[in-house]
Amino acid sequence: MKKKNAIILMFSLLLVFGCSEDFLDLEPQGKVTPEQLADLPESKLVGVFQGKLNGVYGYLQSNTNIDREPYTGVRSWDIVADLYSSDMVMTRQGYSWYWDSYQINEHVATYRRTGGIWETSYNQIYTLNGILETMTEIPEDVQLKSIYAQAATLRAFYYFKLISWYQQSYLDGENAPGVPLILSSNAQPTGRGTVKQVYDQIYADLDAATEAFADPDIAALANTAVGPKVTAGLYAQVANSKGDYAKAAQKAAEAKAGFSLMSTEQWLGGFHDIANPEWMWAISINSETTGYYDSFFSHVSNIDPGYAGAIEMYKIMDASLFAKIDTTDCRYEAFSYEGEAFGFKFYNDPDFSSDWLSPYVLMRSAEMYLIEAEAKARLGDEAGAKQLLSELVRARCYGSDPYNISSLSGQNLLNMIYTQARIELWGEGKSLFYGKRFKATFVRNYTGTNHAEILDNYRYNDPKLIMLIPLDEINNNPEITQDDQNP
């Protein structure tokens, strides 16, 4: 891996251990080895590892190498994914934030977006490696076991982000070049491996996390941390992307158990309530971590005085997708302005509007209904798929089913699952990857289009929809050359 990543890691270790006199003189050079960590008493390790884990959670809302909008963490990547799929429209260029994304021009090897996703993910993986390599097996201590499970899930999360952004889908070629698998904080430079190898490691991490979380003595975690339900939810996402539909259905069912679907009033409530009954995983924002005008809501809320609302740089729903929403569906209200496609799904909590303190949702149970429904449909259990999809639709349509789910079968049922996912999860970074799995063609040039930037039709596997390996990585990693670059 890059030399500067190793330097960043060492600096972060020094910061962590410099906080306590107990750790200042572990080694004259200030380097802390996994062996030295392993020799510490469990009571000390809990504090050290929890501090490192807190840092990883903090970086979910920011990038390690870029501090300007719109490059602030995984929710910015979600906006890019929806813009790439063309389900999200930008109405004007404005200050140009996200305009390159909207034009699908950010995959270039020298661009900040390409470097931001890569470097942020690997920096967090290095930190997580520093936890996991010390605990070579699941620890007995309950607190350490919880930290281990969270760290393994988060490493799987970042590898899933990397393989999703830097290569086509698993179903398009499991032997295609993947991303480097780095499993140690002192690893030597390594090449890309294969897509299958990356997925195998993700599965291994999720299996380990699942085993650790099975301990009933582990204390319940708030939805701002990774708990067993989030591990199951991530497993469902990964398995569905891999085409492992039996596993996807099983894990989605496990993940959503105990979570109710939100009411129509809650769905129309701005998506800023961390106590929402569907929210499985979220990022809490406070006065020290707020991004102010660099916040997610500044860029997606069309009614707040941020980049979207103040200068009318709106992000709204694609008109052809909006036309698929029944007028009796509460989501029609959220995406409609005088009968035209707009966007009121996300808006900042009025009580925190001046400081942009609204939390960000990362995972919710509605997605698990969609994953389980899709997986069952692909497995031939159409009755089970329709039951799940109908339950979700009725929750959004005041108890009715204007989409007539019960009449659907075969490809029509799968098409409806895809459509409902695009509507339900709009703005949550899912549409591009759903499109890849459903082998979609993305269309902006049609009669009645509301796109400000018209592009020719492009397929789900168009090379511009995956990021190129950053030039810095090629220049600094002897195991990756220009010949290894994505097309």
Buried (B, 14 or more C-beta within 10 A) or exposed (E): BBEEBBEBBBEBBBEBBEEEEEBEEBEEEBEBBBEBBEEBEEEBBBBBBBBBBEBBBBBBBBBBBBEEBBBBBBBBBBBBBBBBBBBBBBBEBBEEBBBBBBBBEBBBBEBBBBBBBBBBBBBBBBBBBBBBBBBEEBBEBBBBBBBBBBBBBBBBBBBBBBBBBBBBBBEBBBEBBBBBBBBEBBBEBBBBBBBBBBBBBBBBBBBBBBBBBEBEEBEEBEBBBBBBBBBBBBBBBBBBBBBBBEBBBBBBBBBBEEBEBBBBEBBBBBBBBBEBBBBBBBBBBEEEEBBEBBBBBBBBBBBBBBBBBEEEBBBBBBBBBBEBBBEEBBBBBBBBEEEEBBBBBBBBBEEBBEBBBBBBBBBBBBBBBBBBBBBBBBBEBBEBBBBBBBBBBBBBBEEEBBBEBEEBEEEEBBEBBBBBBBBBBBBBBBBBBBBBBBEBEBBBEEEEBBBBBEBEEBEBBBEBBBBBBBBBBBEBBEEBEEEBBBE
